């Protein structure tokens, strides 16, 4: 096999080009996630250690689950001490300024909407670097986005909100992940794929909150199916003229 052919085969199988997100994105995603966890724990009446623990789970949980599932080595928050500082900042804001933070409704919701797409990218990009199939990349993108809240709910002994009818989150993360994988595999410029993913996640999440769009609850069609089957099986009276 000539070097030219080998180079062509490697190029065909190489993962899409990826540009790492600026550190500011990591800082916002972790801090906002930790703040959400701290406010949640404050409403539950937890003490300082409880609030810090929930804040760290909420802010760092998505990245931890991603790294464990991908077997990517040391979790990112242990390799980069700044991640711990970001999570601690969100925890302290939630502990000392809980009442004030709860009045930042619009600003907080805007950050929450914006950072959801960041978590999607953080999950999808590492998956693509490992050469995983598209379906797996989407799965990890969704898992990274909902992982922090998932761990937070489980530790508090509650059913994860991502599993209950409510405003789009996991669904929006799934569509954003599909957007990124599609554009990245199609050869779109990295910045274009990342911007489109962030925009998709933000628009879907904002629309769900703004227009109260919720995931559907289960619909039981058992009775409908049973009645239709019963009608089909009902014998026809031969004395009734057929028309």
N, C-alpha and C positions, 0 to 999 in steps of 0.2 A: 504494500500500500504506500503510495507516494505521500510526501508531506502535505501536498496540496489537498489531497482527498481527506487525509486525517484532519486537517484544519477545518475543512468544510463540514465534516461530520460532527466535530466538537462544537462548531458554531451552531449547527442545527439543534443540538441537544442542550446547549448552554441555557441557563435560566435567564429570564428577561433582565435587562439592565435595571438596576435599582439605585435610587439616590436616597441616602439616609435622611431622615427628617431632622430639622434643626433642633438643638437641645431645648429650645423654648417650648416646642410641642410636648416633649416628654415632661417638662416641668409643669405645664398647664394640666395635662392629662392626669398626672399622679396627684397633684395638689387638689384639683377639683374633685377627683375620686375620693381622696382622703377626707376632704371637707364634707362631702356627702355622707360618708360613713360616720364622721364625728357628730354631725347634726342628727343623724338617725339614732346613734347611741345616746345622745343627750336627751332626745324625746323619750327614750326607753328608761331613763333614769339611771344610767350606768355611772360608775365612779371613774376617776381619772384613768386608771389602767384599762378599764373596760372600753372607754372612749378611744384611747390610743390604739388598743388592739383592733377594734372594729375599723378605725380609720386606716390603719396600715393594711388590713385585709382588703378594704374597699379600694384603696389607692394602688396597691401593688398586686392584688390577687390575680388580675387578668394576665399580667406579665409572667407571674409564677406558674400559673396553669399552662400557659403557652410554652414556656421553656421546659416544663416537666413532660408535657405531651410530646413535644418535638425531641426530647432528650438532647437539648442544645447545650448541655454542660451546666456550669454554675449559673443560677438565676441572675438576671441582669441587675436586680437591686442589690445583690451581694457584691457583684463585680464593680458597680458604680455607686460609691457612697452618697453621691448627690441625690440619688433616688430616695434614699432614706431621709435625707434632709427635706426633700419636697413633701414626702408623706408626713413627716413630723410637723411641717409648717401647716398643712391642712388640718392635722389633728389639734394643734394648739389654737388655731383660729376658731375651730368648732368648740373647743372647751372654754375658752375665755370670752368669746364674742358670739355665743350661740344666738342670743336674741337679736343682736344686730345683724348677724349673717342671714337670719331668716327674713330680714326685710330687704335683702338684696335680690328680691325675686327675679326681676328681669335680667340683671347682670349674671346671676348664678345660672339661670336657665339657659342664657345665651352661651355661657362657657360649657355647660353640660352638653348642649346640642353640638357645639363645635368639637369638643374633645372625643365624642363617641366615634367619629370618623378617624381620629388619631389612633385609637385602640384597634380599629379595624386594620389600618395600615400596618401597625406594629405586629399584628398577628400574621397578616398576609405576606408581608415582605420576608420575614424569616422563613416562612413555609416555601416561598418561591425560591429562596436561596438554597434550600435543601432539595429542590427539584421534585417536590411533591405534586401529585395530580391536582387538577383544578378543583375537584370536589373537596379534597382534603384541605386545600388552601382556604376555601370558603368556610369550611368547618372551623378551622383554627382562627380565622378572622372573627367569626361570631363568638367563639369561645373566649378570645381575648377581650372582646368588647363587654361581654356579660359576666366574665369570670369573677371580677371583684364583688359585684352585687350578689352573685351566687354564693360565694363563700361567706359573705356578711350575713345573708339570710339563714344559711345553714347553721352558722355558729350561734345565731340567736334563736334557733329552734323553730324557724318559720319556713313555710313553703316559699321558695324563691319567686320573687315577683315576675321574673322572666317567664315562669311557667304558668302564670295566671292571666286571664283576660285583662287587658289594660292597653295603655298607649304603646304604640310601636316602639320597640327597642331591639329585641333580637331579630325581628323581621326586617327592620331598617338596616341593621348591621349585616344581615344576609344579603340584601340587595346591594349594599355598598361593597361588600366583598366580591360579589359577582361582577360588579362594575369594574373593580380594580383588576381582577383576574382576566376578564375579557380584554380590557385595553392593554394590559401588560403582555399577554400572550399574542395579541394582534400586532405588537411592535410599536405601540404608541409611545411618544416621548415620556420618560419617567415623570416629569413634572406635570404633564397633561393627565396621566393616569392618576396621580396622587390628588391633584386638584379636583378632578371629576369625582373621585371617591369621597373626598371630604364634603364636596357640595351635595352629593347624593345622600349621604348620611344626615347632613344638617337639614336639608330640605324635608326629607321624610320624617325625621324626628320632630322638627318644628311644626310641620303640617299636622302631625298626629296630636300634638299638644294644643295647637291653635284651634283646630276644628274638631277636637275630641274624637279622633279616629282610634278605634280600639280593635284589638284582635278578637275574633269571634269566640264565643263560648261553644261547647259541644252542642250539636243538634241531633236529637234522637229521632231517627226516621223509622224506628222499629214498627210502630203502629201503622204508619203509612204503607210500608212494604207489606206488612201482614194483611192489611185490608185489601190491597190490590191483588195479592196472591189468592186471597179467599174469593174475590170476585171471579178470578179466572177459573178457579176450581169448581165454582158453583154450577151444578148441572142445569142444562137448558130444558125448560118444560116443553115437550113436543106439541102440546095442545095450543101453544101460543104461536100464531102465524109469524113467519120470519119476515114478512113485509111484502 
